[in-house]
Structures are given as structure tokens and as C-alpha cells.
């Protein structure tokens, strides 16, 4: 399956949607995003895990730290979500392929 949407327009190329490397990277990015959202929600409810961030520069620093922490955690396996997402996407891709003759 070829991707012809924004990726093709942005890069000037088409990409295989079931490329294992891209699936792996997308799954890691998805997990990192979820971790960052959980940290952000915790901070916004008053239970900040990384200081108060009451002033504008402090708040920005805390947000940046959360994003970097989430990316690092996601790349190291994080909560295990990326592995599950990747396996599901690979199964779906394999099921969508027509049988070989």
C-alpha cells in the first residue's frame, strides 16, 4: 500500500505504509505521546512530578523535560505499549495482504 497523502507531498516521495522500520518508529512515537500526555495531565491537576513550574520559564522547562523524558522512555520500551501497537499493526498489515499464488 502506498502513502500518497501529506507524507508524499512533504517529502516528494511515496512510502510503504507497512515498512517495518516506519511501523516501529510510529509505535514508539505513539507511546511517547501517550506518556507525555499522562505527565502533562498529572502536572495540570496539581501533582507535578518535576517541581512546581509556577512561573512561565519554569512551566516551559517542566514541559520540555516531560517531553524529553517521554521520548526517552518510549524509545527504551516505556510501558510496553509500542511493542503491542507494533505487533497489532504488523498483524493487520499481514492480514490485508493478498495471498501469494
C-alpha positions in Angstrom: 0.0 0.0 0.0 1.5 3.4 -1.0 1.0 6.5 1.1 0.2 9.4 -1.2 -1.1 12.0 1.3 0.8 14.6 3.3 3.9 12.4 3.6 4.3 12.2 -0.2 3.6 15.9 -0.6 6.1 16.9 2.2 8.9 14.6 1.1 8.2 14.4 -2.6 8.3 10.7 -2.3 5.9 7.8 -1.6 6.4 5.4 1.2 5.3 1.9 2.0 2.7 2.0 4.8 3.8 -1.4 6.1 7.6 -0.7 6.2 8.7 -2.4 9.4 11.1 0.5 10.4 8.3 3.1 9.9 5.8 0.9 11.9 8.4 0.6 14.7 9.1 4.3 14.8 5.4 5.2 14.6 4.6 2.9 17.5 7.4 4.4 19.6 6.3 7.9 18.8 2.7 7.0 19.8 3.8 5.6 23.1 6.0 8.7 23.8 3.0 10.9 23.0 0.8 8.9 25.4 3.4 9.1 28.2 3.8 12.9 27.6 0.0 13.3 27.8 -0.1 11.4 31.1 2.7 13.5 32.6 1.0 16.7 31.4 -2.3 15.7 32.9 -0.7 14.9 36.2 1.1 18.3 36.2 -2.1 20.2 35.4 -4.0 18.5 38.2 -1.5 19.8 40.7 0.5 16.7 41.2 3.6 17.7 39.3 6.4 15.2 39.4 9.1 17.7 38.4 8.7 20.8 40.6 6.0 23.4 40.6 6.7 25.3 37.3 4.6 28.2 38.7 6.4 30.8 36.6 6.4 30.9 32.8 10.0 29.9 32.3 9.6 27.2 34.9 6.5 25.9 33.3 8.2 25.8 29.9 11.2 24.0 31.4 8.9 21.4 33.0 7.0 20.9 29.7 10.3 20.4 27.8 11.5 17.9 30.5 8.3 16.0 30.3 8.6 15.7 26.5 12.2 14.6 26.6 11.5 12.1 29.4 8.5 10.7 27.5 10.6 10.3 24.3 13.5 8.6 26.1 11.1 6.3 28.0 9.2 5.5 24.7 12.5 4.6 22.9 13.5 2.3 25.8 10.3 0.3 25.7 8.4 2.5 28.1 5.2 0.9 29.2 5.3 -1.8 26.6 2.6 -0.1 24.5 4.8 0.5 21.5 5.5 -3.3 21.3 1.8 -4.1 21.4 0.9 -1.4 18.8 3.7 -2.5 16.5 2.5 -6.2 16.8 -1.1 -5.2 16.0 -0.1 -3.1 13.0 2.1 -5.9 11.7 -0.8 -8.4 12.1 -3.2 -6.1 10.4 -0.8 -5.5 7.5 -0.2 -9.2 7.1 -3.9 -9.9 7.1 -4.6 -7.2 4.5 -2.0 -8.6 2.0 -3.5 -10.8 -0.8 -2.4 -14.4 -0.6 0.6 -15.4 -2.7 -0.2 -17.5 -5.7 
